[in-house]
Amino acid sequence: MRNGLGRMLFTGAAAALAIGFGASSALATTATLTVKVTNGGTYTASSSSTVLTDHGVSVTCTGSKASGSIPTKTYTAATTPVKVGTSATLSFSGCTGPLGAVTVTVNGLPYSVKVDSKTNGSGQTDGMVTGVKTAVSMPGCTFNVTGSAPGFYTNGTHKLSLNPKLPITPLNKAQLTIGNVSGCAGLVNNGDHPTYKSVYTVSRAIKINAS
């Protein structure tokens, strides 16, 4: 019973995070970073699997779609992370737990897409999605997920991987936080920081080069 409800709860949180990505935003770090974005513009992005893990419990959503804009532009900033675009829309499908469906309400759009490292030799750049503000509801349990989700973008595949395991040491810490918990039988608690993993394929071959 405990594991079943736990999976259900965390499925809802997974959907919330996948939105792309508050109470727990990354703090800015003083570090000069020049970010060059080419082949930019409006985009759509989709993922066929999202996985949220917290306290050893993993759950999945079977689909997520987003759209927004990452324009062609060069940014030189003395503080990081550097905002390069937005996620203006977001949707999820197939977000279920072993006890039934979970409803996720996405609030506060657009979310910001930010760069948080230099680009490595494999064309990968650390980044994060910030400004997440979602409400998760299921039988006997409601809570919010806010904050920022870590990830990295790969130029060669134009994929955004939301994953705490990054190819480059990030300049800032990004994390999501659970709050406003009601019910939930003590399985989800205020202040929890769940781990989210998903890979979004971006519709256009945007290139990001940071130095």
Z-matrix of the N, CA and C atoms (Angstrom, degrees):
N
C 1 1.463
C 2 1.522 1 110.20
N 3 1.322 2 115.78 1 -44.69
C 4 1.462 3 120.56 2 -179.77
C 5 1.515 4 110.67 3 -62.58
N 6 1.380 5 116.18 4 -48.56
C 7 1.451 6 119.04 5 -179.47
C 8 1.516 7 111.78 6 -64.75
N 9 1.333 8 117.09 7 -37.84
C 10 1.456 9 120.78 8 -179.35
C 11 1.504 10 111.60 9 -63.17
N 12 1.318 11 117.75 10 -49.21
C 13 1.456 12 120.52 11 179.77
C 14 1.518 13 110.13 12 -65.74
N 15 1.344 14 115.75 13 -38.25
C 16 1.457 15 119.50 14 179.15
C 17 1.514 16 110.96 15 -58.96
N 18 1.342 17 116.80 16 -44.93
C 19 1.467 18 119.62 17 179.50
C 20 1.514 19 110.81 18 -61.55
N 21 1.301 20 115.04 19 -40.74
C 22 1.458 21 119.13 20 -178.80
C 23 1.524 22 111.08 21 -62.54
N 24 1.308 23 115.48 22 -45.09
C 25 1.457 24 120.36 23 -179.30
C 26 1.510 25 110.96 24 -62.02
N 27 1.310 26 115.24 25 -44.78
C 28 1.445 27 118.26 26 -174.82
C 29 1.519 28 111.34 27 -74.01
N 30 1.322 29 117.86 28 -24.63
C 31 1.459 30 119.20 29 173.44
C 32 1.512 31 109.40 30 -60.99
N 33 1.316 32 116.47 31 -44.86
C 34 1.459 33 119.95 32 178.87
C 35 1.506 34 110.94 33 -59.94
N 36 1.323 35 116.78 34 -43.14
C 37 1.457 36 118.84 35 179.58
C 38 1.512 37 110.29 36 -64.26
N 39 1.333 38 116.76 37 -37.43
C 40 1.459 39 119.83 38 179.77
C 41 1.509 40 110.27 39 -58.35
N 42 1.317 41 115.74 40 -45.99
C 43 1.456 42 118.80 41 179.09
C 44 1.510 43 109.71 42 -58.78
N 45 1.315 44 116.20 43 -41.61
C 46 1.458 45 119.45 44 -177.92
C 47 1.515 46 111.15 45 -61.87
N 48 1.319 47 116.06 46 -43.47
C 49 1.448 48 118.49 47 -178.25
C 50 1.509 49 111.48 48 -68.24
N 51 1.326 50 114.46 49 -44.56
C 52 1.440 51 119.05 50 -174.12
C 53 1.488 52 111.08 51 -53.66
N 54 1.257 53 116.05 52 -28.74
C 55 1.451 54 119.72 53 178.76
C 56 1.501 55 109.22 54 -44.45
N 57 0.818 56 108.70 55 7.28
C 58 1.368 57 108.86 56 174.39
C 59 1.268 58 111.58 57 122.79
N 60 1.999 59 118.01 58 -69.63
C 61 1.308 60 129.48 59 166.17
C 62 1.191 61 108.07 60 152.94
N 63 8.636 62 145.66 61 139.02
C 64 1.318 63 87.13 62 15.67
C 65 1.480 64 119.32 63 145.84
N 66 1.190 65 101.13 64 158.27
C 67 1.447 66 110.13 65 -177.01
C 68 1.503 67 111.73 66 -79.10
N 69 1.318 68 118.28 67 -23.22
C 70 1.449 69 120.05 68 -175.82
C 71 1.521 70 109.96 69 -135.26
N 72 1.288 71 117.41 70 78.35
C 73 1.452 72 122.54 71 179.88
C 74 1.519 73 109.63 72 -94.18
N 75 1.349 74 115.53 73 159.58
C 76 1.453 75 119.50 74 177.74
C 77 1.517 76 109.85 75 -68.58
N 78 1.326 77 116.57 76 141.50
C 79 1.448 78 121.42 77 176.05
C 80 1.523 79 108.85 78 -84.96
N 81 1.322 80 117.02 79 143.54
C 82 1.455 81 120.71 80 -179.14
C 83 1.518 82 110.65 81 -72.87
N 84 1.333 83 115.76 82 140.64
C 85 1.451 84 122.47 83 178.00
C 86 1.526 85 109.12 84 -113.76
N 87 1.333 86 116.47 85 139.75
C 88 1.459 87 120.32 86 177.84
C 89 1.522 88 108.95 87 -78.57
N 90 1.319 89 116.36 88 107.56
C 91 1.460 90 122.64 89 179.46
C 92 1.514 91 107.48 90 -165.07
N 93 1.340 92 117.47 91 121.86
C 94 1.458 93 120.54 92 -178.57
C 95 1.524 94 110.23 93 -69.96
N 96 1.323 95 116.42 94 128.59
C 97 1.456 96 121.85 95 -179.12
C 98 1.527 97 108.05 96 -139.07
N 99 1.329 98 116.27 97 127.38
C 100 1.460 99 121.40 98 174.77
C 101 1.519 100 108.19 99 -105.11
N 102 1.328 101 116.25 100 122.40
C 103 1.459 102 121.76 101 -176.33
C 104 1.518 103 108.82 102 -118.32
N 105 1.330 104 116.30 103 121.45
C 106 1.457 105 121.74 104 178.20
C 107 1.526 106 109.22 105 -109.73
N 108 1.335 107 116.51 106 118.93
C 109 1.461 108 122.09 107 177.59
C 110 1.518 109 108.39 108 -107.30
N 111 1.343 110 117.13 109 125.74
C 112 1.461 111 121.92 110 176.51
C 113 1.524 112 109.96 111 -123.25
N 114 1.339 113 115.92 112 160.44
C 115 1.465 114 123.13 113 -175.92
C 116 1.524 115 111.45 114 55.24
N 117 1.317 116 114.87 115 33.40
C 118 1.456 117 119.48 116 -178.52
C 119 1.514 118 113.02 117 -83.16
N 120 1.315 119 115.69 118 179.49
C 121 1.453 120 122.47 119 179.35
C 122 1.513 121 110.07 120 144.73
N 123 1.325 122 116.65 121 -160.80
C 124 1.463 123 120.20 122 178.12
C 125 1.527 124 109.59 123 -73.06
N 126 1.305 125 116.21 124 150.44
C 127 1.464 126 120.92 125 -176.96
C 128 1.526 127 109.98 126 -144.82
N 129 1.320 128 114.94 127 161.49
C 130 1.462 129 122.57 128 162.86
C 131 1.518 130 106.88 129 -121.43
N 132 1.313 131 116.61 130 156.98
C 133 1.460 132 120.97 131 -179.96
C 134 1.518 133 109.07 132 -145.50
N 135 1.318 134 116.05 133 146.20
C 136 1.464 135 119.40 134 -179.27
C 137 1.520 136 110.87 135 -142.37
N 138 1.320 137 114.63 136 151.45
C 139 1.459 138 122.58 137 177.00
C 140 1.525 139 108.88 138 -135.67
N 141 1.316 140 116.96 139 140.45
C 142 1.459 141 121.26 140 -179.61
C 143 1.517 142 112.70 141 -98.06
N 144 1.325 143 117.09 142 -1.76
C 145 1.465 144 119.85 143 -179.52
C 146 1.517 145 110.24 144 -158.34
N 147 1.321 146 116.58 145 132.23
C 148 1.458 147 121.92 146 172.14
C 149 1.513 148 108.17 147 -127.02
N 150 1.313 149 116.55 148 138.50
C 151 1.463 150 120.92 149 -177.21
C 152 1.524 151 109.56 150 -130.55
N 153 1.310 152 115.91 151 125.21
C 154 1.465 153 121.78 152 176.05
C 155 1.522 154 108.93 153 -114.66
N 156 1.318 155 115.82 154 131.97
C 157 1.459 156 120.11 155 -179.92
C 158 1.517 157 109.43 156 -126.20
N 159 1.328 158 115.65 157 130.74
C 160 1.462 159 120.83 158 176.80
C 161 1.521 160 107.90 159 -151.15
N 162 1.320 161 116.29 160 130.04
C 163 1.465 162 121.12 161 -179.02
C 164 1.524 163 111.91 162 53.83
N 165 1.343 164 116.86 163 37.86
C 166 1.447 165 121.53 164 176.12
C 167 1.515 166 115.22 165 79.72
N 168 1.310 167 118.61 166 2.29
C 169 1.459 168 122.29 167 179.86
C 170 1.529 169 109.13 168 -102.47
N 171 1.342 170 117.58 169 126.40
C 172 1.461 171 121.41 170 179.52
C 173 1.522 172 110.43 171 -119.13
N 174 1.338 173 115.55 172 137.71
C 175 1.464 174 121.59 173 178.53
C 176 1.525 175 109.24 174 -136.86
N 177 1.331 176 117.10 175 165.94
C 178 1.459 177 120.73 176 -177.20
C 179 1.521 178 112.83 177 -133.48
N 180 1.341 179 114.85 178 154.59
C 181 1.460 180 123.21 179 165.29
C 182 1.526 181 105.30 180 -116.24
N 183 1.316 182 117.37 181 146.46
C 184 1.460 183 120.17 182 -173.40
C 185 1.518 184 114.08 183 -94.44
N 186 1.306 185 118.95 184 -2.81
C 187 1.450 186 119.80 185 177.54
C 188 1.509 187 112.41 186 -166.11
N 189 1.331 188 115.44 187 147.54
C 190 1.453 189 121.39 188 175.07
C 191 1.517 190 108.21 189 -154.60
N 192 1.341 191 116.34 190 138.18
C 193 1.457 192 121.67 191 178.48
C 194 1.525 193 109.73 192 -131.65
N 195 1.316 194 115.00 193 146.59
C 196 1.461 195 120.73 194 179.18
C 197 1.521 196 108.84 195 -144.24
N 198 1.322 197 115.76 196 162.51
C 199 1.467 198 120.62 197 172.97
C 200 1.512 199 108.68 198 -149.95
N 201 1.333 200 115.57 199 158.32
C 202 1.453 201 119.43 200 -179.17
C 203 1.508 202 111.07 201 176.68
N 204 1.312 203 116.42 202 -151.69
C 205 1.461 204 121.39 203 -177.74
C 206 1.521 205 110.75 204 -142.96
N 207 1.337 206 115.78 205 132.13
C 208 1.465 207 123.09 206 170.65
C 209 1.525 208 105.14 207 -129.62
N 210 1.336 209 117.92 208 92.37
C 211 1.466 210 121.07 209 -171.60
C 212 1.525 211 113.88 210 -73.90
N 213 1.333 212 115.10 211 155.76
C 214 1.463 213 120.60 212 171.85
C 215 1.529 214 108.49 213 -67.14
N 216 1.319 215 115.85 214 122.54
C 217 1.458 216 119.45 215 -175.91
C 218 1.525 217 109.36 216 -173.25
N 219 1.328 218 117.15 217 156.40
C 220 1.462 219 122.68 218 173.40
C 221 1.517 220 108.72 219 -114.09
N 222 1.327 221 115.71 220 129.51
C 223 1.459 222 122.23 221 -178.48
C 224 1.529 223 108.78 222 -117.24
N 225 1.318 224 117.11 223 135.05
C 226 1.460 225 121.58 224 170.16
C 227 1.516 226 107.03 225 -123.40
N 228 1.315 227 115.85 226 116.13
C 229 1.463 228 120.34 227 -173.48
C 230 1.523 229 110.64 228 -129.54
N 231 1.321 230 115.37 229 144.60
C 232 1.465 231 121.60 230 178.50
C 233 1.526 232 111.62 231 -89.92
N 234 1.318 233 116.71 232 -9.96
C 235 1.465 234 120.60 233 176.40
C 236 1.519 235 108.92 234 -130.35
N 237 1.314 236 115.74 235 150.49
C 238 1.458 237 121.66 236 178.49
C 239 1.528 238 109.23 237 -122.90
N 240 1.326 239 119.57 238 158.89
C 241 1.460 240 127.42 239 3.16
C 242 1.522 241 112.14 240 -73.83
N 243 1.352 242 115.92 241 161.06
C 244 1.454 243 122.56 242 -177.69
C 245 1.527 244 108.98 243 -105.55
N 246 1.331 245 116.94 244 121.44
C 247 1.454 246 120.44 245 179.63
C 248 1.523 247 110.37 246 -73.97
N 249 1.356 248 116.44 247 127.47
C 250 1.462 249 120.75 248 179.98
C 251 1.532 250 112.27 249 -119.99
N 252 1.321 251 118.43 250 -9.02
C 253 1.457 252 119.28 251 -179.30
C 254 1.510 253 112.56 252 -178.29
N 255 1.333 254 114.37 253 -168.82
C 256 1.464 255 120.49 254 -176.65
C 257 1.523 256 111.06 255 -137.18
N 258 1.318 257 114.47 256 159.27
C 259 1.459 258 123.04 257 166.54
C 260 1.521 259 105.61 258 -114.31
N 261 1.339 260 116.34 259 107.28
C 262 1.459 261 121.48 260 -170.90
C 263 1.525 262 113.39 261 -92.00
N 264 1.340 263 117.40 262 -27.52
C 265 1.464 264 121.50 263 177.92
C 266 1.517 265 109.40 264 -132.63
N 267 1.332 266 115.14 265 157.92
C 268 1.453 267 119.67 266 -177.89
C 269 1.523 268 109.49 267 -160.66
N 270 1.321 269 116.74 268 140.59
C 271 1.457 270 120.80 269 175.98
C 272 1.522 271 109.63 270 -147.00
N 273 1.338 272 115.34 271 156.99
C 274 1.459 273 121.82 272 179.79
C 275 1.522 274 109.73 273 -134.62
N 276 1.316 275 115.60 274 151.93
C 277 1.457 276 120.25 275 176.70
C 278 1.519 277 109.77 276 -141.92
N 279 1.322 278 115.16 277 154.30
C 280 1.463 279 120.27 278 177.15
C 281 1.510 280 114.04 279 65.55
N 282 1.329 281 117.96 280 29.95
C 283 1.462 282 120.81 281 178.18
C 284 1.529 283 108.70 282 -88.22
N 285 1.291 284 116.07 283 100.53
C 286 1.457 285 121.76 284 -176.81
C 287 1.513 286 110.78 285 -136.18
N 288 1.313 287 114.60 286 157.89
C 289 1.447 288 122.43 287 171.56
C 290 1.522 289 108.48 288 -120.84
N 291 1.283 290 117.95 289 175.89
C 292 1.466 291 120.99 290 -177.73
C 293 1.522 292 114.02 291 -63.13
N 294 1.346 293 117.80 292 -15.87
C 295 1.461 294 120.65 293 -179.59
C 296 1.518 295 113.19 294 -104.43
N 297 1.344 296 118.14 295 2.85
C 298 1.452 297 119.39 296 178.44
C 299 1.507 298 113.87 297 136.38
N 300 1.341 299 114.58 298 -168.84
C 301 1.460 300 121.44 299 -174.61
C 302 1.526 301 112.23 300 -79.50
N 303 1.318 302 115.02 301 154.97
C 304 1.462 303 123.12 302 177.77
C 305 1.521 304 108.13 303 -122.41
N 306 1.326 305 117.08 304 136.57
C 307 1.464 306 121.98 305 177.18
C 308 1.522 307 109.36 306 -103.26
N 309 1.328 308 115.72 307 127.43
C 310 1.464 309 120.93 308 177.95
C 311 1.521 310 108.43 309 -119.60
N 312 1.307 311 116.73 310 124.41
C 313 1.461 312 122.41 311 177.23
C 314 1.516 313 108.93 312 -105.55
N 315 1.329 314 115.76 313 120.55
C 316 1.466 315 121.19 314 -178.22
C 317 1.526 316 109.27 315 -90.59
N 318 1.310 317 116.17 316 122.27
C 319 1.462 318 122.15 317 -179.63
C 320 1.526 319 110.60 318 -119.50
N 321 1.319 320 115.51 319 164.25
C 322 1.460 321 120.50 320 169.24
C 323 1.506 322 116.76 321 74.20
N 324 1.344 323 118.71 322 15.11
C 325 1.454 324 119.74 323 176.92
C 326 1.529 325 110.60 324 -66.07
N 327 1.341 326 119.10 325 150.86
C 328 1.462 327 126.24 326 4.16
C 329 1.527 328 112.84 327 -81.64
N 330 1.350 329 115.07 328 154.27
C 331 1.450 330 121.16 329 170.47
C 332 1.529 331 108.25 330 -91.65
N 333 1.322 332 116.80 331 159.70
C 334 1.463 333 121.11 332 -177.29
C 335 1.525 334 111.23 333 -101.41
N 336 1.327 335 115.79 334 140.00
C 337 1.468 336 122.79 335 174.42
C 338 1.521 337 107.08 336 -103.95
N 339 1.332 338 117.14 337 123.82
C 340 1.457 339 120.62 338 -173.55
C 341 1.528 340 111.58 339 -130.12
N 342 1.327 341 115.33 340 150.18
C 343 1.464 342 123.48 341 177.65
C 344 1.522 343 108.95 342 -100.85
N 345 1.350 344 116.26 343 139.45
C 346 1.465 345 119.17 344 -172.37
C 347 1.532 346 113.92 345 -138.69
N 348 1.338 347 117.02 346 23.74
C 349 1.467 348 119.21 347 175.77
C 350 1.521 349 109.03 348 -164.68
N 351 1.314 350 116.42 349 169.63
C 352 1.455 351 121.21 350 168.04
C 353 1.530 352 108.25 351 -74.12
N 354 1.316 353 116.36 352 160.00
C 355 1.462 354 122.08 353 178.86
C 356 1.527 355 109.15 354 -85.21
N 357 1.339 356 116.63 355 134.16
C 358 1.468 357 119.36 356 -178.90
C 359 1.531 358 111.18 357 -88.73
N 360 1.331 359 116.27 358 -178.77
C 361 1.457 360 121.67 359 -176.80
C 362 1.513 361 113.98 360 -66.64
N 363 1.322 362 117.24 361 -14.80
C 364 1.461 363 121.46 362 178.09
C 365 1.526 364 112.53 363 -94.41
N 366 1.341 365 116.09 364 6.99
C 367 1.453 366 119.91 365 179.70
C 368 1.514 367 113.60 366 74.59
N 369 1.317 368 116.80 367 26.88
C 370 1.468 369 121.73 368 -179.93
C 371 1.522 370 110.18 369 -107.38
N 372 1.322 371 115.14 370 139.40
C 373 1.459 372 121.29 371 -179.81
C 374 1.516 373 109.24 372 -133.99
N 375 1.334 374 116.46 373 127.58
C 376 1.464 375 120.26 374 175.70
C 377 1.520 376 110.13 375 -65.27
N 378 1.318 377 115.63 376 147.97
C 379 1.450 378 120.48 377 176.11
C 380 1.505 379 110.94 378 -157.27
N 381 1.317 380 116.01 379 -170.05
C 382 1.451 381 120.68 380 178.40
C 383 1.518 382 109.34 381 -160.19
N 384 1.319 383 115.48 382 156.02
C 385 1.455 384 122.16 383 172.53
C 386 1.524 385 106.11 384 -109.39
N 387 1.337 386 117.34 385 121.71
C 388 1.455 387 121.11 386 -173.97
C 389 1.526 388 111.57 387 -117.22
N 390 1.315 389 115.08 388 162.78
C 391 1.453 390 121.36 389 177.24
C 392 1.506 391 114.51 390 89.51
N 393 1.327 392 117.48 391 12.61
C 394 1.463 393 121.21 392 -179.02
C 395 1.529 394 110.26 393 -58.37
N 396 1.304 395 115.53 394 133.83
C 397 1.463 396 121.63 395 177.80
C 398 1.520 397 107.55 396 -151.43
N 399 1.331 398 116.55 397 99.83
C 400 1.454 399 121.04 398 -174.80
C 401 1.520 400 110.96 399 -132.77
N 402 1.337 401 115.08 400 156.06
C 403 1.466 402 121.95 401 176.57
C 404 1.518 403 108.54 402 -118.99
N 405 1.322 404 116.45 403 129.97
C 406 1.462 405 122.96 404 -177.31
C 407 1.527 406 108.75 405 -115.18
N 408 1.332 407 115.77 406 131.55
C 409 1.462 408 119.79 407 -177.01
C 410 1.519 409 110.65 408 -136.38
N 411 1.318 410 116.23 409 136.81
C 412 1.457 411 123.30 410 176.75
C 413 1.516 412 108.17 411 -155.11
N 414 1.322 413 119.94 412 167.03
C 415 1.458 414 120.91 413 -179.54
C 416 1.529 415 112.01 414 -53.76
N 417 1.332 416 115.80 415 120.01
C 418 1.459 417 120.76 416 176.15
C 419 1.499 418 115.99 417 78.43
N 420 1.321 419 117.50 418 10.03
C 421 1.464 420 118.29 419 -176.36
C 422 1.518 421 111.23 420 -160.83
N 423 1.340 422 116.34 421 131.55
C 424 1.461 423 122.34 422 170.57
C 425 1.521 424 109.11 423 -138.72
N 426 1.324 425 116.25 424 148.36
C 427 1.463 426 120.55 425 176.19
C 428 1.519 427 108.94 426 -164.69
N 429 1.323 428 115.33 427 167.09
C 430 1.461 429 121.83 428 176.87
C 431 1.521 430 110.18 429 -110.24
N 432 1.324 431 115.17 430 153.12
C 433 1.461 432 121.17 431 171.63
C 434 1.524 433 107.37 432 -123.93
N 435 1.321 434 116.60 433 125.43
C 436 1.457 435 121.73 434 -178.66
C 437 1.524 436 110.31 435 -135.48
N 438 1.333 437 115.96 436 166.89
C 439 1.460 438 119.68 437 173.64
C 440 1.506 439 113.83 438 118.91
N 441 1.317 440 116.91 439 -142.83
C 442 1.459 441 122.57 440 -176.19
C 443 1.520 442 110.20 441 -137.76
N 444 1.342 443 116.17 442 145.02
C 445 1.464 444 121.79 443 -177.87
C 446 1.523 445 110.34 444 -111.88
N 447 1.334 446 117.97 445 127.91
C 448 1.464 447 120.69 446 179.69
C 449 1.526 448 111.67 447 -78.09
N 450 1.341 449 115.19 448 154.83
C 451 1.458 450 120.00 449 177.13
C 452 1.515 451 110.92 450 -175.43
N 453 1.343 452 116.02 451 -171.41
C 454 1.469 453 120.15 452 176.53
C 455 1.522 454 109.66 453 -150.64
N 456 1.335 455 115.02 454 151.70
C 457 1.458 456 121.83 455 -179.68
C 458 1.517 457 108.84 456 -110.80
N 459 1.351 458 116.37 457 139.54
C 460 1.466 459 122.13 458 179.75
C 461 1.520 460 109.36 459 -114.64
N 462 1.333 461 117.64 460 118.83
C 463 1.459 462 121.40 461 -176.18
C 464 1.525 463 113.06 462 -61.12
N 465 1.325 464 117.07 463 -44.64
C 466 1.459 465 120.74 464 -173.26
C 467 1.520 466 114.46 465 -64.27
N 468 1.315 467 116.89 466 -28.55
C 469 1.469 468 121.01 467 -178.13
C 470 1.516 469 113.11 468 -110.35
N 471 1.318 470 117.64 469 -5.03
C 472 1.474 471 126.61 470 -170.22
C 473 1.532 472 111.51 471 40.10
N 474 1.329 473 114.18 472 54.72
C 475 1.459 474 122.09 473 176.36
C 476 1.529 475 110.33 474 -118.32
N 477 1.319 476 115.37 475 138.46
C 478 1.459 477 121.94 476 173.26
C 479 1.516 478 107.65 477 -103.32
N 480 1.316 479 116.04 478 114.59
C 481 1.467 480 121.77 479 -179.87
C 482 1.513 481 108.55 480 -100.15
N 483 1.321 482 116.40 481 113.76
C 484 1.458 483 120.69 482 174.89
C 485 1.518 484 106.87 483 -89.20
N 486 1.324 485 115.38 484 112.68
C 487 1.461 486 120.64 485 -170.32
C 488 1.525 487 107.87 486 -166.19
N 489 1.331 488 118.45 487 133.86
C 490 1.468 489 119.43 488 178.60
C 491 1.529 490 113.18 489 -71.87
N 492 1.345 491 117.03 490 -14.82
C 493 1.465 492 120.46 491 178.00
C 494 1.522 493 107.81 492 -89.74
N 495 1.332 494 116.91 493 104.13
C 496 1.457 495 122.80 494 -171.56
C 497 1.522 496 112.15 495 -104.71
N 498 1.342 497 118.39 496 150.14
C 499 1.468 498 121.17 497 -178.92
C 500 1.521 499 113.77 498 -73.07
N 501 1.350 500 117.19 499 -20.18
C 502 1.461 501 122.36 500 -179.21
C 503 1.522 502 107.72 501 -130.57
N 504 1.315 503 117.23 502 144.81
C 505 1.460 504 119.14 503 176.64
C 506 1.522 505 109.51 504 -62.11
N 507 1.342 506 118.38 505 120.42
C 508 1.469 507 120.03 506 -176.14
C 509 1.522 508 112.01 507 -71.19
N 510 1.326 509 115.53 508 155.89
C 511 1.457 510 120.51 509 177.87
C 512 1.524 511 111.59 510 -81.38
N 513 1.326 512 117.52 511 -22.25
C 514 1.462 513 122.85 512 -178.55
C 515 1.525 514 109.51 513 -135.76
N 516 1.319 515 115.46 514 159.18
C 517 1.451 516 120.58 515 176.64
C 518 1.517 517 110.20 516 -94.54
N 519 1.327 518 116.32 517 130.33
C 520 1.465 519 121.73 518 176.33
C 521 1.522 520 108.39 519 -118.04
N 522 1.333 521 116.37 520 136.48
C 523 1.454 522 119.82 521 176.84
C 524 1.522 523 110.41 522 -156.91
N 525 1.317 524 114.26 523 156.03
C 526 1.455 525 122.23 524 175.23
C 527 1.516 526 109.02 525 -100.55
N 528 1.331 527 115.77 526 152.30
C 529 1.455 528 120.55 527 -176.07
C 530 1.524 529 110.06 528 -136.26
N 531 1.324 530 115.88 529 137.89
C 532 1.461 531 122.05 530 176.50
C 533 1.522 532 109.23 531 -92.26
N 534 1.343 533 117.32 532 137.14
C 535 1.458 534 122.12 533 179.27
C 536 1.517 535 111.68 534 -149.91
N 537 1.334 536 115.52 535 175.14
C 538 1.472 537 122.61 536 179.58
C 539 1.525 538 112.36 537 52.10
N 540 1.319 539 115.78 538 43.80
C 541 1.465 540 120.88 539 -179.04
C 542 1.523 541 110.22 540 -73.16
N 543 1.329 542 115.40 541 133.31
C 544 1.460 543 121.59 542 174.13
C 545 1.521 544 108.27 543 -131.52
N 546 1.324 545 116.40 544 125.12
C 547 1.456 546 119.66 545 -175.08
C 548 1.514 547 110.25 546 76.54
N 549 1.329 548 116.26 547 -136.76
C 550 1.476 549 123.76 548 173.09
C 551 1.525 550 114.06 549 76.19
N 552 1.318 551 118.31 550 3.37
C 553 1.468 552 122.27 551 172.37
C 554 1.519 553 114.01 552 54.24
N 555 1.329 554 116.45 553 27.72
C 556 1.461 555 119.46 554 177.77
C 557 1.512 556 114.63 555 76.88
N 558 1.351 557 117.69 556 4.62
C 559 1.459 558 120.24 557 -178.52
C 560 1.532 559 112.40 558 -84.54
N 561 1.306 560 116.29 559 -25.82
C 562 1.458 561 122.51 560 173.59
C 563 1.514 562 106.92 561 -120.06
N 564 1.319 563 116.98 562 131.03
C 565 1.458 564 120.83 563 -174.82
C 566 1.521 565 111.62 564 -128.74
N 567 1.306 566 115.98 565 149.40
C 568 1.460 567 120.69 566 174.14
C 569 1.524 568 109.68 567 -55.96
N 570 1.315 569 115.75 568 133.83
C 571 1.458 570 120.34 569 178.61
C 572 1.509 571 114.89 570 93.44
N 573 1.341 572 118.86 571 -5.77
C 574 1.468 573 120.53 572 175.43
C 575 1.527 574 110.31 573 -63.15
N 576 1.349 575 116.33 574 146.52
C 577 1.460 576 122.50 575 178.04
C 578 1.533 577 108.98 576 -121.19
N 579 1.323 578 118.43 577 90.01
C 580 1.458 579 120.99 578 -177.66
C 581 1.525 580 112.10 579 -72.30
N 582 1.329 581 116.15 580 156.33
C 583 1.463 582 123.18 581 176.87
C 584 1.516 583 109.13 582 -100.77
N 585 1.334 584 116.43 583 131.31
C 586 1.453 585 120.78 584 -178.19
C 587 1.529 586 111.31 585 -121.87
N 588 1.339 587 115.71 586 136.84
C 589 1.465 588 121.09 587 177.90
C 590 1.527 589 110.15 588 -132.78
N 591 1.332 590 115.69 589 131.88
C 592 1.455 591 121.53 590 175.95
C 593 1.521 592 108.22 591 -166.42
N 594 1.332 593 116.29 592 155.85
C 595 1.460 594 121.15 593 176.49
C 596 1.523 595 108.22 594 -124.36
N 597 1.333 596 116.16 595 119.41
C 598 1.457 597 122.29 596 178.53
C 599 1.532 598 109.24 597 -103.01
N 600 1.329 599 116.45 598 127.66
C 601 1.458 600 121.26 599 173.43
C 602 1.520 601 108.79 600 -89.17
N 603 1.336 602 116.17 601 122.30
C 604 1.463 603 122.12 602 -177.54
C 605 1.525 604 109.16 603 -88.44
N 606 1.324 605 117.36 604 139.82
C 607 1.464 606 122.48 605 -171.64
C 608 1.524 607 114.17 606 -68.96
N 609 1.311 608 117.77 607 -23.85
C 610 1.455 609 119.81 608 179.86
C 611 1.520 610 109.67 609 -121.83
N 612 1.328 611 116.15 610 151.19
C 613 1.472 612 121.52 611 -175.03
C 614 1.528 613 110.20 612 -82.29
N 615 1.306 614 115.67 613 66.93
C 616 1.461 615 121.45 614 176.22
C 617 1.527 616 108.66 615 -65.57
N 618 1.310 617 116.03 616 140.04
C 619 1.481 618 120.43 617 175.91
C 620 1.525 619 108.84 618 -117.40
N 621 1.319 620 114.78 619 132.22
C 622 1.466 621 122.03 620 177.94
C 623 1.515 622 108.51 621 -120.96
N 624 1.314 623 116.15 622 123.23
C 625 1.472 624 121.78 623 177.49
C 626 1.517 625 108.45 624 -128.31
N 627 1.323 626 116.39 625 115.67
C 628 1.457 627 122.26 626 -178.57
C 629 1.524 628 109.77 627 -116.88
N 630 1.331 629 114.99 628 140.50
C 631 1.466 630 119.62 629 -179.20
C 632 1.520 631 110.32 630 -145.37
